Amino acid sequence: MKIVPICCFLVCMVAHSAELYMAGDSIMADYKPSEWPQYGWGQALTAFMKEPEHLHNFARSGWSARRFRESGRWEKCIASKLKPGDWVIVSFGHNDMNKRRNKPPKNDYSTIDEYKAFLKGFADDAKAKGANIAFATSIAHSSGFSETNGVMTVDGGATGLGPYVIAMRELAAELGVPLLDLNRYAEENLPKLGIDGAKALYMTIKPGEFPNYPDGKTDLAHIREDGARFYAKGAVEMARSQGLALADLFEIIETKERK
């Protein structure tokens, strides 16, 4: 009778720990301390991970679904590494809609049909590897905030985002892909903060407010660390409310304030 070494048996019994990969743009990307308080929600998601080392954020500032695919970054950094049970969160739209970026080296613009095709390609690749994928809609721009008689509303489709948000929703339903609808989350939850509180999550900075931006900054699209945490928490909550296995990777914790 052939004896199987105990060490081999134990190795075979160890389950593969699910990895979480992220593909997206500047709203999801990591930022250097020299750029703080600018932060990406994928960067903030690390604080919600049970095992932060299993999160791999490959989002890049200024990139679209088209460039992520055509540059080879998707295949090299994510698709080639996927194993059964792994997860990928894909979030594009901000650069895909920009018609001014329709030629090299920033060939980012896609029509709605092209945008859907790129997203479907990511989903097909993940499923072929036995991995799981979720789409995350683009967050709202603060240019879509308004207030009437003390009541704040959020237009998540401002600046042309609307058709791309809708396209992602439609494709997710068509393919049966889980959707983390951060855009709708913004519309429903930012008004609870009031217009000043909501705007404070974004990168509109007064001169002298932060050492990294001595002259201030007016940026209605990108988010500060608190804004990144707001959207990351929303992604976790939606994963849980939908009963996704993705939620097993997260735990709700109170993140420490930056000193």
VMD Tcl script that draws the C-alpha trace (Angstrom):
set ca {
  {0.00 0.00 0.00}
  {1.33 3.42 -0.99}
  {1.70 5.80 1.93}
  {0.87 9.43 1.28}
  {3.11 11.77 3.30}
  {1.14 13.71 5.87}
  {2.66 17.02 4.76}
  {1.45 16.46 1.20}
  {-2.03 15.60 2.41}
  {-2.23 18.79 4.45}
  {-1.10 20.94 1.56}
  {-3.77 19.41 -0.67}
  {-6.40 20.16 1.95}
  {-5.54 23.87 2.21}
  {-8.12 25.96 0.35}
  {-7.03 28.73 -1.97}
  {-7.47 32.11 -0.33}
  {-9.52 34.32 -2.61}
  {-7.69 37.30 -4.03}
  {-9.40 40.58 -4.87}
  {-8.19 42.45 -7.97}
  {-9.28 45.94 -8.92}
  {-9.34 47.50 -12.39}
  {-10.35 51.11 -12.73}
  {-9.40 54.75 -13.03}
  {-8.24 57.59 -10.78}
  {-11.31 57.37 -8.54}
  {-10.25 53.86 -7.55}
  {-6.45 54.22 -7.75}
  {-3.81 54.43 -5.01}
  {-2.14 57.76 -4.25}
  {1.20 58.72 -2.72}
  {1.46 60.51 0.65}
  {2.67 63.56 -1.29}
  {-0.78 63.70 -2.95}
  {-2.83 63.44 0.25}
  {-5.68 64.11 0.93}
  {-6.44 62.78 -2.57}
  {-7.35 59.11 -2.23}
  {-8.97 56.35 -4.27}
  {-11.84 54.23 -2.99}
  {-9.91 51.10 -3.95}
  {-7.10 52.37 -1.75}
  {-9.56 52.94 1.10}
  {-11.03 49.46 0.65}
  {-7.83 48.01 2.11}
  {-8.99 49.11 5.57}
  {-12.10 46.93 5.24}
  {-10.25 43.76 4.21}
  {-9.90 40.89 6.66}
  {-6.58 40.16 4.99}
  {-5.36 43.35 3.26}
  {-2.54 41.51 1.50}
  {-5.16 39.81 -0.69}
  {-6.23 43.10 -2.28}
  {-4.40 44.07 -5.49}
  {-5.34 47.50 -6.80}
  {-4.27 47.93 -10.44}
  {-6.41 51.00 -11.13}
  {-4.56 53.83 -12.86}
  {-5.25 57.53 -12.96}
  {-6.57 58.71 -16.31}
  {-7.23 55.26 -17.73}
  {-10.31 53.89 -19.45}
  {-11.63 50.40 -20.08}
  {-10.22 50.64 -23.60}
  {-6.69 51.52 -22.50}
  {-6.74 48.96 -19.70}
  {-7.46 46.26 -22.29}
  {-5.43 47.50 -25.26}
  {-2.32 48.34 -23.22}
  {-2.09 44.72 -22.02}
  {-2.46 45.75 -18.37}
  {-5.61 43.68 -17.91}
  {-3.97 40.48 -19.14}
  {-0.60 41.02 -17.47}
  {-1.75 42.23 -14.05}
  {-5.10 40.51 -13.58}
  {-6.38 37.96 -16.11}
  {-3.18 35.90 -16.17}
  {-3.22 35.63 -12.37}
  {-6.85 34.76 -11.74}
  {-7.69 31.49 -10.01}
  {-11.07 29.92 -9.29}
  {-12.82 31.77 -6.49}
  {-10.94 35.03 -6.95}
  {-12.79 38.32 -7.40}
  {-12.34 41.30 -9.70}
  {-14.04 44.68 -9.31}
  {-14.12 46.72 -12.52}
  {-14.99 50.42 -12.48}
  {-14.59 52.69 -15.50}
  {-16.54 55.50 -17.12}
  {-14.95 58.84 -16.23}
  {-12.39 58.72 -19.04}
  {-14.33 56.48 -21.42}
  {-16.83 59.28 -22.02}
  {-14.20 61.93 -22.85}
  {-14.28 62.57 -26.61}
  {-11.17 64.73 -26.35}
  {-9.20 61.59 -25.47}
  {-9.86 59.72 -28.69}
  {-6.37 59.37 -30.13}
  {-2.94 58.12 -28.98}
  {-1.30 58.30 -26.53}
  {-4.54 58.80 -24.60}
  {-6.87 56.69 -26.67}
  {-9.55 56.39 -24.00}
  {-12.85 57.39 -25.55}
  {-15.36 54.67 -26.37}
  {-18.86 54.76 -27.72}
  {-21.47 53.16 -25.48}
  {-21.38 49.96 -27.53}
  {-17.58 49.83 -27.39}
  {-17.64 50.50 -23.66}
  {-20.03 47.61 -23.12}
  {-17.85 45.36 -25.28}
  {-14.77 46.09 -23.16}
  {-16.66 45.41 -19.95}
  {-18.08 42.18 -21.37}
  {-14.57 41.11 -22.35}
  {-13.38 41.53 -18.77}
  {-16.35 39.51 -17.51}
  {-15.80 36.73 -20.06}
  {-12.12 36.44 -19.14}
  {-12.85 36.26 -15.42}
  {-15.55 33.62 -15.84}
  {-13.28 31.56 -18.11}
  {-10.84 31.35 -15.21}
  {-13.54 30.33 -12.75}
  {-13.21 33.72 -11.04}
  {-15.94 36.17 -10.08}
  {-16.42 39.71 -11.31}
  {-18.44 42.69 -10.12}
  {-18.98 46.00 -11.89}
  {-18.92 49.27 -9.94}
  {-20.54 52.34 -11.46}
  {-18.71 55.66 -11.55}
  {-19.18 57.87 -8.50}
  {-21.06 61.14 -8.79}
  {-19.18 64.36 -9.56}
  {-19.75 67.18 -7.11}
  {-20.74 69.34 -10.08}
  {-24.03 67.46 -9.87}
  {-24.80 68.66 -6.34}
  {-27.56 71.21 -5.78}
  {-29.67 72.50 -2.94}
  {-33.18 73.95 -2.96}
  {-34.87 75.19 0.22}
  {-32.30 73.38 2.30}
  {-32.82 70.06 0.51}
  {-29.80 68.62 -1.28}
  {-30.04 66.50 -4.41}
  {-27.36 64.66 -6.36}
  {-27.41 64.20 -10.13}
  {-25.18 61.20 -10.67}
  {-25.26 61.66 -14.42}
  {-23.73 65.13 -14.46}
  {-20.88 66.00 -16.87}
  {-21.94 63.25 -19.28}
  {-21.50 60.28 -16.94}
  {-25.16 59.28 -17.16}
  {-25.11 57.18 -20.37}
  {-22.05 55.22 -19.19}
  {-23.55 54.56 -15.78}
  {-26.75 53.34 -17.43}
  {-24.74 51.21 -19.87}
  {-22.95 49.45 -17.01}
  {-26.24 48.83 -15.21}
  {-27.78 47.38 -18.37}
  {-24.82 45.13 -19.10}
  {-24.63 43.87 -15.52}
  {-28.29 42.85 -15.71}
  {-27.81 41.25 -19.13}
  {-24.77 39.20 -18.07}
  {-25.89 38.45 -14.53}
  {-22.84 40.28 -13.15}
  {-23.16 41.72 -9.62}
  {-23.36 45.51 -9.60}
  {-21.96 47.78 -6.90}
  {-23.89 50.88 -7.88}
  {-21.76 53.60 -6.30}
  {-23.47 56.22 -8.44}
  {-26.88 55.44 -6.98}
  {-25.30 55.09 -3.55}
  {-24.09 58.68 -3.92}
  {-27.53 59.91 -4.99}
  {-29.18 58.23 -2.01}
  {-26.62 58.84 0.74}
  {-24.74 62.06 0.06}
  {-27.83 64.24 0.74}
  {-27.76 62.92 4.31}
  {-24.49 64.81 4.78}
  {-25.85 68.11 3.48}
  {-24.29 69.95 0.58}
  {-21.32 71.28 2.55}
  {-20.58 67.90 4.09}
  {-20.84 66.18 0.72}
  {-18.58 68.68 -1.03}
  {-16.02 68.24 1.75}
  {-15.47 64.68 0.51}
  {-14.10 65.99 -2.79}
  {-10.85 67.66 -3.82}
  {-11.99 71.27 -3.71}
  {-9.29 72.72 -1.47}
  {-8.76 76.21 -0.15}
  {-5.30 77.79 -0.38}
  {-3.27 76.82 2.68}
  {-5.71 74.09 3.75}
  {-3.30 71.25 3.05}
  {0.52 71.43 2.75}
  {0.51 69.34 -0.43}
  {-1.71 71.93 -2.15}
  {-0.50 75.34 -0.89}
  {-2.34 77.17 -3.68}
  {-5.51 75.15 -3.21}
  {-7.28 73.12 -5.87}
  {-10.66 73.01 -7.58}
  {-11.45 69.43 -8.54}
  {-15.09 68.39 -8.71}
  {-14.46 64.76 -9.63}
  {-11.75 63.33 -7.38}
  {-12.14 62.52 -3.72}
  {-10.33 63.04 -0.45}
  {-9.58 60.22 1.97}
  {-12.94 60.67 3.73}
  {-14.70 60.48 0.37}
  {-12.80 57.35 -0.58}
  {-13.81 55.77 2.72}
  {-17.44 56.78 2.09}
  {-17.52 54.98 -1.26}
  {-15.47 51.98 -0.07}
  {-17.92 51.49 2.78}
  {-20.74 51.69 0.26}
  {-19.16 48.94 -1.83}
  {-18.84 46.72 1.25}
  {-22.44 47.37 2.27}
  {-23.74 46.54 -1.20}
  {-21.70 43.34 -1.41}
  {-23.24 42.27 1.89}
  {-26.80 43.29 1.06}
  {-26.60 41.28 -2.19}
  {-25.26 38.22 -0.38}
  {-22.12 38.09 -2.52}
  {-19.25 35.81 -1.56}
  {-17.16 38.94 -2.09}
  {-18.47 40.18 1.26}
  {-16.61 37.36 3.00}
  {-13.38 39.23 2.29}
  {-14.51 42.29 4.26}
  {-15.08 43.33 7.81}
  {-16.52 46.63 8.97}
  {-13.93 48.43 11.06}
  {-13.37 51.96 12.20}
  {-10.42 53.32 10.28}
  {-7.94 55.47 12.16}
  {-7.75 59.15 11.44}
  {-4.64 60.24 9.61}
  {-2.28 62.09 11.90}
}
mol new
graphics top color blue
foreach p $ca { graphics top sphere $p radius 0.5 }
foreach p [lrange $ca 0 end-1] q [lrange $ca 1 end] { graphics top cylinder $p $q radius 0.2 }
display resetview
